[in-house]
């Protein structure tokens, strides 16, 4: 399924359809961002998220890398924002360790300043939202 989604996302004309299809798959498999389904409030919440191996096997790590590199070429502000929200949703489908690794890796490998800024802002958000997860029962 993710290979089909990536194919849709490779062309600017089919990118919106790829985002919609990807959102549908994420919403039905791991949860919705808007409902805070992916928020980690206790250790039990970590069980529903993808491990690093699963994130790689499904091609999501590579998809995040690819999509962030495409942000520079998108001039439509609404599409740019929609793509960024989808990237964040993808990252949040993973467990905390994978989220941090993916964000930092993407920020360090991507030579686009705006992407680096977005990624480091997302890293800060992840840290502030999840800093006390070890204390939860």
N, C-alpha and C positions, 0 to 999 in steps of 0.2 A: 504494500500500500504506500509506504513512504517513498519508494522509487517512483511511483506514479505521481505523487505529489511533487517530488523534486523535478520531474520532467515538466510539469505544469509551471513550475517556478523559474524555469530556465529562460523563458521568453517573457518579455515585458507585457505582451498582450494577454498572456494566460496567467500572469502572476496573481491577479486578484482571485481567480478561480482556484489556484493552488493554495492561497491563504485560506479561503473559505473551506475548502476540502480538508486542509490540515487542521483548522480549528474544529471542524466537525469530528474528526478522528480523535483529537486530543480531548474534546469535551466528553466524548462517549467512552474513552478508555481510561483516562487518568483524572478527569474532572475539569471544571470550569474555573477560570481565573476570577470571573465576576462573582461567583458564589463563594469564593475563598476556599474552594475544595482542595487547593494545593497548599494551603497554609499549614505549616507544621506547628501544632500547638502541644502535641505530646509525642512520645516515642512511637506510639501506635500509628500515628499519621505517616511515619517514614515507610511503613510496610507497603503502602499503596503506590509509592513512587518507584521510578525505574533506577536500577543500580547502574554503576558505571558500565559494566559489561553489556547490560540490556540497552543502554543509551547508545553505545557504539554499535552493537549488533543490528539495531534497527536503523542505523545510519543517521541518527539525530544529531550526533556531535558534528559529523561532516556537513549536515544540512545547516546547522547554526553557523559554522565557519563560512559556508558558501553564501548564505543569505546576508550575513554581515558585510561580506565583501561587495555585495550588490547594492547596499544602501547608498553608496557614493554616486551611483549612476541613476538614481531615481530622483527626478526633479519635482514630481507631484508630491506636495507636502502631505496630503491625506493618505496617499499610498505609502509614503515613507513611514508615517506614523503607524499605519495598519501593519506594515511589515515588521516594524520594531516591536509592536505589541505581540505579534505572533512569535517572534524570536524569544521574547521574555517568557511567553507561555510554554514554548518548547523547553527552555532551560528549567522552568519550574516543574516540569514533568519528572525531573530527575531528583534523586536524593540530594541531601545538602552537600556532601563531599563532591559529588559530580557537578552540582551547580557551581560551586566555587572554582573547581578545576576548569570547567568549560568557560566561565566568564573570564578568568585570568588568562587562560591560554588564548582566547579570542582577542582580548584587549592587547596582549603582547605581540601577537602575530599579525594583527591587522594594522597596516600603515596609515589608516584613515583617522585623523584626529577626532572627528565627531563620533566615530564608532568607539574609539578608545574611551572617550569621555562618557558615552552612554554606558559602556560596559563597566567602567569603574563606579559610576553612579549606581548601577544595578548591584554591583558587589557590595557597596556600602549599604544599600537597602536590604540585601540578603543578610548581612552581618547584623544590622540593627533589628531585623525581624526575627532572627533565629539565634541570637547570641546566648540565650539562656536555655536552649533546648536540653542541655545535659542535666539541668536541674528539674526537668519535668518528669513526672512519674507515669 
